[in-house]
């Protein structure tokens, strides 16, 4: 009897230890194989596992002046210079998706085997193994050009791949195009909406050199967290104001930003 009680105590303590070590936010993985790219989101909050895969001939845009390439060429481009930062930007500018890690696999479905533990970590992999049967798994495929399939992206990405915490917080965002590039404001608004922001307005102003993000001096913690993220991603300075609400932010896209990503190469 004492042995049984001891085993039960060990199991209980071990279970509590594991649960304490589990993450509450979404896990996002960018996947690159020799013949295509894909994005994977595992959300314990929503109880969902979502996979979006591109066909090999579907083109993705690489910022910085590189332009459009079929997804079956991305692995070769990475192999040339090992530019992981370019790959992260590729996932963001095509899907509004910020991967925590990037997996280079021989086949997209390899994420489902033991290799996932390397990216997810032991604790959360054990949770995934234990709970995956109770989570909804959805796989989508894009078989046409991204700009032609934007309507489908507008449906799938905010619904299945937006950050759960960000989506639930409903940060209201205004995007201001302060560049000479027509369409840059709408382009950025799409990516922010796909991430989970609530873009309320897209406006334009006279050209300014720098990228800036404006938020309330007493912004809430969630707004501060994601404004910090955007500021790092876009190399923007942060400006405080008293005119906004705690859950509002304004993104000013300056000419230096447009030049950095070479937005003109996006327009076919």
C-alpha angles and dihedrals in degrees: 000000000000090000091052092050091048091052091048091051091049092049092048094048091045091050092050090048092051093047092050089054095051119108121237098202128078122275113224123192128185112210125204122181131171091264108031150357130242141176126223129196124187111189119182089181092061095029090233140130113197129186127184118187131186123216113244096255096049109110125229127195122244113201126220095064099301095112130192126351134171111257090242089066098054096085090053091050090052092047090056098062106359091232102170091172090060090052091052090051090049090058093046100046094046100039109011083243122144107198119209088206138001121228121204105204136168090229132017093236092060088089087077095063132068092296090079092073089065091060102031098042128238098276097049093039089057089050090049091051092048098045107028093098089061094048125085113248118203127178122191131184132205113209101169137057113296095233090052092046096048092119089061092046090051088057102040105037101054091040100046109016107032116113107268094217093047094045092051092049095055099211107196112226134191118197119206119193105211094169138088091248113107113220098018093115094054090044091056093042089059093053093047092049090049089052091055103264119133104233106202101177143009115206140166133223140175114299117279126181104227136056113240137179118204122202137163117278088236097038117161120260095256093053091048091050095053096038087056089051093051092045090057094043095050098030090240130158119234122236124193124216139170095218098078131075120249091258097046133092137174122213116204112196109207130199092256089060093051089049092048095056093033091228091185088072089061093064108083 
